[in-house]
Amino acid sequence: MYHKKKIALFISHIYGEYQSNLSQGVIRQAMDYGYCTEVYATNDGENLGDYGIGEESILKIPNFEDFDGVVFASDTYLDTAMREHVCVLLKKHPECPVVEITEYQPSFPCVCLENNLTAGTLTEHLFNVHNCKRICYLGSASERFFSDHRQKAYELALAQQGLRPGERDIYLCTETEEDYAQAVSYFNDPADAHCDAVVCYNDRVAIGFWLAAYSAGYKIPRDFAIVGCDNSVDGQNIDPPLTTVTFPTYQVGCAAVTSLLEHIQGKGEQSKTVFAEPVYAGSCGCSYHNDTPSFIYSQTLTRRIAELENSAFLSMQMSAAFSHVTDIDDGMDLLAQYVQEMHPFNAFYLCLYSNWDSLSSHVLELTHTADSDTSDDNTMLLKLAIRGGKRLAECSFSKVSLLPDFVTKDSVSSYVISPLFFEDRAFGYLALSFADNKLDYPFYLVHWIKNITQLLQNICESKRTKALTQHLEEIYMKDVLTGLYNHHGYQHYEKELLDTCIPGDQISALLFDLDELKTINDHFGHKEGDFALRGIGQALRAASRPGDICSRFSGDEFYCLIKRENKEEVKDFVQRVEQYLTNYNNLSNKPYNISVSSGYATALCSASTSTEDMRALFAEADSQMYDIKKNKVKHVLRG
């Protein structure tokens, strides 16, 4: 083993057989040269509407300073825009060599799989070995690019025999049961010569066509031969097995790494080709021998179906369990339980951006609040880490690293990285490793990751809803002008205060009335009158303690309900309000003074103290305030 290095693999739909084998080839060949691999995996092009917008967040995860080179499996991207985004990103880092795996217009030195020409090889085999006279081609209407290439190889093989396809010798199917039946009728029209063989675009099409032929009463290869391409497991486990073409994707991955290392050393070729080979079996009429009993494959299918059913039920359980979670720590505790049930992982790391749950600027502006998140944008949070079945402590780490140093130190693991996002919000990513670097990424993990992103989105929505709800409660319960409680707010908190009263506690009701509000309005306008009212609100807040209820229902009267030890403390409350206004008036350059008249009444709480008792207290305070106000000499206007 050489010293540890690192390469990146960009690939889409990693759970597919082609992608999985290719990725395994890259990982294993890289290991042989002493490299670890970071696999950046997406699921683009699945027509998920607005949900898929955030897929591009994967582009912000890689740190190219960590890579010696990149393998770019561009043919795996269904979304051409996503493929182009990755291509642009790679071109921004010319210091990092790239080898592309593609069969179509490469942007970098490439490795390609040539398994199209073998359609011609199989056609020649049908002519030369089985003496077929009329050979047809069944293509795919949905995958025209590759299907057309194999059709051309078929036509070239015919031309070498001095033949051309007849009018009913080529059919492009939509791969539906009805269309396969139509293809059977199309090739076997009584008005045409007997169809001796059908060259199919791939094994999937060949098996679908075979089923339709069987339903129509045909026997293969007695009535006509069928050949496919891509050497699927399904095709090799039917009787007779399907004649086909190898699909050496593992070798393509190995070749891509070898080519990349040559480019790193400055001696790589512009392109390399890995060639497929024909696999002759019984569906063309060749003799065959199958060493594997058929029941083994049937048992494999049974286990696969059971795993899919179990994963579907587990996914539903997760979705239901996550749906009511509103706290990130509770969510991670719950997720950890499910991770322990999932067999593929050697290690599971969930990393979040520091601002993953931040409120939008619109909500912040609407609620007049500042987001509590003040984390550094260059910091990541390892929120959930499970390695070897044990949960590790969460921690923060630098964004320039995929994972914290203590995780990667002395590690030979390769990782599959999947972005976590919901619509255009990027949460972070998952980094998964597998025992002995043997890739095991079943399709149900896609549903699993979707559940995790929904969990994170639910938590974000809960935070947003809480902020908006608090804002609505403030609007409902607070006076817009002064910020004190309004009538709704007063009633709510009066009940809370009375519920916490212990018999013997002293409770006091205070009334404050702004002096000469009409005079201020008449001389200086209602804007100045509102300013004076806000000044009273500030004075009351300055004098109050936690638990005091200060409110303005309307007009120029303010109601306060407070608990104090004795009347002296109540008087102190009034004096603090008056002193605040005196200090303000001394510093103010307004052409008027702000002053109040006040009154208060106190009582001792009992087990039967009620809101009606508080009404009586305020009536007593109001009477006292009226007497004071009637005899008070007011100096509102400044001379």
C-alpha positions, -999 to +999 in steps of 0.1 A: +000+000+000+013+034-010+008+066+011-028+076+014-042+098-014-077+107-026-097+108-059-133+119-065-160+101-086-190+121-098-218+098-107-256+097-108-281+069-098-254+049-080-279+022-071-282+011-107-264-021-117-242-002-143-233+026-118-228+003-089-204-020-107-186+010-123-182+027-088-169-006-073-143-008-101-132+028-094-130+022-056-111-011-058-086+000-084-080+032-065-074+011-034-048-010-052-029+022-059-032+035-024-061+060-030-094+065-012-124+076-032-151+101-025-182+093-045-204+123-051-238+107-060-270+124-072-304+112-085-310+140-111-335+138-139-363+119-120-389+146-126-395+153-089-407+189-096-395+216-073-381+191-048-351+184-072-340+220-073-316+215-044-297+186-061-271+211-073-261+216-037-237+187-042-215+210-062-206+230-031-194+200-011-162+188-027-128+204-018-107+200-049-075+208-030-080+173-014-081+155-047-053+142-069-078+136-097-114+131-107-134+104-125-165+119-141-192+093-152-210+118-174-232+093-192-250+084-159-266+119-156-302+119-169-304+157-165-282+173-191-282+205-171-269+188-140-242+171-161-232+204-176-230+220-141-206+193-130-186+197-161-183+235-155-173+229-119-145+205-130-132+229-156-128+256-129-101+234-113-076+227-142-050+217-116-071+186-109-068+160-137-102+145-149-110+113-168-145+111-182-165+079-187-187+085-217-196+074-252-207+108-264-187+141-270-163+140-240-151+172-225-120+155-209-098+126-217-121+097-216-127+060-212-156+045-231-173+011-232-178-002-266-207-026-265-225-014-296-205-031-323-212-065-308-247-062-321-231-067-355-210-096-341-242-113-329-258-107-363-228-123-381-231-152-356-267-158-366-258-158-403-227-179-401-234-204-374-272-207-374-278-200-411-304-174-404-318-157-435-341-130-422-327-112-391-347-084-376-338-056-351-359-045-321-348-012-308-359+011-280-379+043-286-369+058-252-331+053-255-326+062-292-290+073-289-276+039-278-303+019-297-295+037-330-258+028-325-266-009-322-290-007-351-262+007-373-239-022-363-267-047-372-272-030-406-235-030-413-234-068-406-263-072-431-245-052-457-214-075-453-238-103-464-250-082-493-283-076-476-304-046-465-332-046-438-366-052-452-396-029-447-407-048-416-373-058-403-368-029-378-391-019-350-387+006-323-407-003-292-419+017-262-412-013-240-448-019-230-466-053-229-488-041-258-460-029-279-440-060-275-470-080-287-472-056-316-435-062-324-441-100-325-469-095-350-448-070-370-419-094-375-441-124-382-466-111-407-476-141-429-471-119-460-434-116-452-406-142-452-402-162-420-384-143-393-354-164-382-339-142-355-344-109-337-314-088-325-327-068-295-313-035-282-306-050-248-315-078-225-344-059-210-360-055-244-351-091-254-369-106-223-400-084-228-402-094-264-396-131-255-425-130-231-448-116-258-436-143-282-443-170-257-478-156-251-483-158-289-474-195-289-438-192-302-409-213-288-374-199-286-351-208-304-372-234-322-394-208-341-369-180-341-338-169-322-335-140-298-303-122-288-298-093-264-271-071-250-256-061-216-256-096-200-282-092-173-286-117-144-322-122-155-312-131-190-288-157-178-313-174-155-340-182-180-342-214-200-326-214-224-302-186-213-301-155-234-273-150-260-260-115-252-230-092-249-209-087-218-213-055-198-179-050-183-187-019-162-164-030-134-135-031-159-145+004-171-142+017-136-108+001-132-096+014-166-108+050-157-086+050-125-056+036-144-060+063-171-064+089-144-032+079-127-014+081-160-027+116-165-016+125-130+019+114-140+017+134-172+017+105-196-020+096-202-037+090-235-066+111-247-090+082-248-092+045-240-118+019-249-130-012-230-146-037-254-175-059-247-175-096-258-204-118-271-218-144-247-232-173-267-260-193-250-292-212-258-316-185-271-297-183-305-296-221-308-262-227-294-256-256-269-253-244-233-245-257-199-257-240-167-238-250-136-260-230-113-293-247-102-324-226-111-337-227-076-308-206-064-319-177-086-355-181-076-344-180-039-324-149-047-354-132-062-375-142-032-350-126-008-349-095-030-387-092-029-387-097+008-360-070+012-380-046-009-411-052+011-393-048+044-376-016+032-410-002+020-425-009+054-395+006+072-396+037+050-433+042+059-425+037+096-397+062+094-419+087+076-446+084+102-421+086+131-404+116+117-436+135+108-441+150+143-405+157+152-398+194+157-365+192+176-332+183+158-318+164+188-349+143+191-348+137+154-312+125+155-319+102+184-348+087+164-327+084+132-299+067+151-323+039+159-331+033+123-294+035+112-287+006+136-312-015+117-297-008+082-271-035+073-251-018+045-232+008+065-199+005+081-201+042+090-229+068+088-222+105+090-248+133+088-232+167+084-252+200+085-243+235+073-241+260+101-271+278+087-291+247+078-323+258+097-320+296+093-351+316+088-356+334+055-349+371+052-386+376+045-396+359+078-369+378+098-381+411+083-418+403+089-413+392+125-387+420+133-364+394+148-328+383+142-320+347+136-304+330+166-279+313+143-246+331+144-224+302+133-194+307+110-203+300+074-170+280+072-181+256+098-199+222+095-217+203+122-213+166+124-248+160+139-250+123+138-221+099+136-223+061+138-192+040+132-189+003+137-223+003+154-214+029+180-226+065+181-199+091+183-202+126+199-213+154+176-188+181+169-181+210+145-153+210+119-139+231+091-159+232+059-128+225+039-129+189+051-155+163+042-154+150+077-136+158+110-099+148+112-105+123+140-129+104+116-105+103+086-072+099+104-056+065+096-088+056+077-087+037+044-125+041+039-140+054+007-173+074+011-205+078-009-217+114-004-253+123-010-267+159-006-295+166+018-319+192+005-355+201+001-364+222-029-339+250-030-328+247+007-295+228+012-291+212+046-258+194+043-249+158+032-246+122+042-212+104+040-215+066+040-188+040+041-191+002+037-173-027+052-141-035+033-151-008+008-175-032-008-202-009-022-238-018-011-262+010-020-296-005-026-324+016-041-344+018-009-317+042+004-331+068-019-364+066+000-345+066+032-326+098+024-359+114+013-373+107+048-342+123+064-346+154+042-383+156+051-374+153+088-350+183+085-376+202+065-402+196+091-378+210+118-372+241+097-409+245+091-415+241+128-390+269+136-406+291+109-441+284+121-430+291+157-416+325+147-447+334+127-470+322+155-451+342+181-454+372+158-491+367+154-496+363+191-478+396+196-500+412+171-531+397+188-519+403+224-499+436+222-507+472+216-492+482+182-484+517+193-467+511+227-457+474+226-475+469+259-502+443+262-536+451+247-569+439+262-564+403+249-529+402+263-540+416+296-568+390+300-544+362+291-517+371+316-541+382+343-553+347+345-517+333+346-509+357+374-539+348+394-532+311+389-498+315+405-510+336+434-505+321+468-531+331+495-515+360+514-497+375+483-503+412+478-516+421+444-519+457+432-539+473+404-525+506+390-539+531+365-519+557+347-534+585+326-514+607+302-520+643+312-535+666+286-533+643+256-559+665+238-538+696+243-508+679+227-529+667+198-545+701+193-513+720+194-488+696+177-508+669+159-517+633+166-482+622+156-468+639+187-497+626+208-487+591+198-451+599+206-462+609+242-482+576+245-451+556+235-431+575+261-455+563+288-451+527+275-413+530+278-416+544+314-438+515+324-414+489+309-385+506+327-403+503+361-417+468+357-403+434+368-407+400+351-443+389+357-458+424+358-486+431+335-485+465+318-512+472+292-529+499+271-564+490+259-569+522+240-569+560+245-546+575+271-552+551+301-527+524+311-535+494+333-509+476+354-513+445+376-483+436+398-474+415+428-453+433+455-444+426+491-459+458+505-474+491+496-440+509+497-429+488+468-461+498+449-454+534+456-418+528+444-432+515+411-452+547+406-422+569+416-400+551+391-425+558+363-427+595+372-389+598+376-383+582+342-406+609+326-390+637+346-356+626+334-369+624+298-385+658+300-352+673+313-334+660+282-361+664+256-363+693+232-400+687+226-423+717+231-443+698+257-438+677+288-450+641+292-466+634+326-491+611+341-517+610+368-520+577+386-539+557+412-535+523+427-553+498+450-540+467+467-555+435+481-544+402+495-549+371+474-571+343+486-582+309+472-612+326+458-596+357+442-611+362+407-610+385+377-641+402+392-620+411+422-595+427+399-622+448+383-631+461+417-594+469+424-591+488+392-623+507+399-608+517+433-576+528+415-595+547+390-613+567+417-580+576+433-565+586+400-595+608+392-592+627+425-555+632+419-560+643+383-588+667+393-567+686+417-534+684+398-517+715+384-505+704+349-475+719+331-478+702+297-470+731+274-435+747+278-434+784+280 
